[in-house]
Amino acid sequence: MLDKPETGLEEADGVLVDRATFTGNRGLAIEEGLIFELGRPEASGVDLPEPAPFQSRLGGLERKTPIGLPGLSEPETVRHYVRLSQKNYSIDTGIFPLGSCTMKHNPRLNERMARLPGFGDIHPLQPQSSVQGALELMKEISHWLLTLTGMQAVALSPRAGAHGEACGMMAIKQALIARGEAEQRKVVLVPDSAHGTNPATATLVGFEVRSVPAREDGIVDVEAVRQALGPDVAAIMLTNPNTCGLFEKNIVEIAEAMHEAGAYFYCDGANFNAIVGRARPGDLGVDAMHINLHKTFSTPHGGGGPGAGPVVLSSRLAPHAPLPFLVQEKAGLRLVEDKAEAPGTFGRIGAFHGQMGMYVRALTYMLSHGADGLRQASEDAVLNANYVRVGLADLMSLPFGNRPCMHEALFDDAWLKGTGLSVLDFAKAMIDEGFHPMTVYFPLVVHGAMLIEPTESESKATLDLFVAALRDLAMAVQRGDKERFLGAPHYAPRRRLDETRAARTPVLKWTKPAPIEN
Ligand SMILES: *Cc1c(COP(=O)(O)O)cnc(C)c1O
């Protein structure tokens, strides 16, 4: 943790003040207070006439004192929210190389389509006969997802990747119940490199996690999987390409071993962006896989908007898919919502049918790219990651050697050894250069991991500048220019924050400071 003077903040009258400038602003980055600090109860942006005399029907229960909400004029309101919006770094601001997150460009066309009244203004409780167009769209996106993955059935309703994992694992559990083996098969194999949601999901659904080590070269060891298998194993949860950015080349063998042992293969499909149009999970022996529509098929995510995590299922699990699902009938499309019609289903994963707006955005993305465009996007994502890898390989260290990666390049902190600087210092210094840092300290299997996923959206010029900036930083590390890193970020409105204290003792409530007495 750094001391107060190093953060640029000083305590004055019990309030932390940035003394770098008189106003606390940094250049045109304006320091903005909370609306409760800025607003005045008596101010208003609108001028309404006095209400006509009326008689209250609240029987004396109405509030007698002013409510005290902060008021602002219209320009003050506009400025407050615009200033807040400018505090967000986003993919619209610059490259967002956050590994495992697929922060690609969000085409504006997606948003335009999602707001068409026929999609945007319908209600989930409308009679199905009045929303046939929306159901048609759900059928169309199902068709694309099944074609791209080579799978048998799709459950559209999960609202996120992690929710999709829960859906897939519940389908597996239901299949085991149907086989009468749910009591016996309690264990789910999870590789060490897995995303944290995988073991969390397995546990939530009532399984026990048995971890499987990776080999020296970063992929899962088939022999280790075989050894971990037994009559107590329900499934494996495997990410492919994995979180080290490597293709699990023994995936077919692993799938076969699972099936021979009577277990299922759940694939975490969050990294599907690397293989769309190139490999079909159905051909690899996958039984269930979620697709993060918000990653692979664009749309703002990570605090920026809703997600959707449809789950594709093999013929082994299709009978256990959740409600509702679509059927085509003479009279039109219909969502099956009743358990009586689907005896194998495990039930529902959420209310209604899922995130309609996300289906529209993802299908818009698919249709505007076309099958060839989707494949090219994947190829370019892989090409861009390898471009970054090669551009930095002589200065930074690669845990699995300088070999081709998939859509993300993984570095470790071996090259920082003895410099007195950490991955965190390096990441913070990137902020001074105007770059959002990459994912750091994940995956856990690699010491001091730095996971860079540029995605296909970035031009060569952007990647060249990104690589040049990281090279410049890496050379500063080698020169021993510690100053550049230890206090970084130096130029951001807030400097090195005490993240541990923020997490341990969060201040979640604003209390009005006492007036200063003169
Ligand atoms: C993003 C991600 C998830 C979780 O997806 P959400 O949509 O954030 O719930 C799971 N696994 C991996 C590998 C991911 O990258």
The ligand as a MOL file (V3000), in Angstrom:
LIG
                    3D

  0  0  0     0  0            999 V3000
M  V30 BEGIN CTAB
M  V30 COUNTS 15 15 0 0 0
M  V30 BEGIN ATOM
M  V30 1 C -16.4750 -14.7430 -19.2960 0
M  V30 2 C -16.2210 -16.1420 -18.9430 0
M  V30 3 C -17.1550 -16.8860 -18.1910 0
M  V30 4 C -18.3990 -16.2890 -17.5690 0
M  V30 5 O -19.2550 -15.6330 -18.4650 0
M  V30 6 P -20.2480 -14.4790 -17.9520 0
M  V30 7 O -21.0660 -14.1440 -19.1410 0
M  V30 8 O -19.3770 -13.3620 -17.4730 0
M  V30 9 O -21.0540 -15.0530 -16.8240 0
M  V30 10 C -16.8920 -18.2240 -17.9780 0
M  V30 11 N -15.7650 -18.7970 -18.4220 0
M  V30 12 C -14.8270 -18.1060 -19.1130 0
M  V30 13 C -13.5870 -18.8210 -19.6070 0
M  V30 14 C -15.0150 -16.7480 -19.3940 0
M  V30 15 O -14.0890 -16.0670 -20.0500 0
M  V30 END ATOM
M  V30 BEGIN BOND
M  V30 1 1 1 2
M  V30 2 1 2 3
M  V30 3 2 2 14
M  V30 4 1 3 4
M  V30 5 2 3 10
M  V30 6 1 4 5
M  V30 7 1 5 6
M  V30 8 2 6 7
M  V30 9 1 6 8
M  V30 10 1 6 9
M  V30 11 1 10 11
M  V30 12 2 11 12
M  V30 13 1 12 13
M  V30 14 1 12 14
M  V30 15 1 14 15
M  V30 END BOND
M  V30 END CTAB
M  END
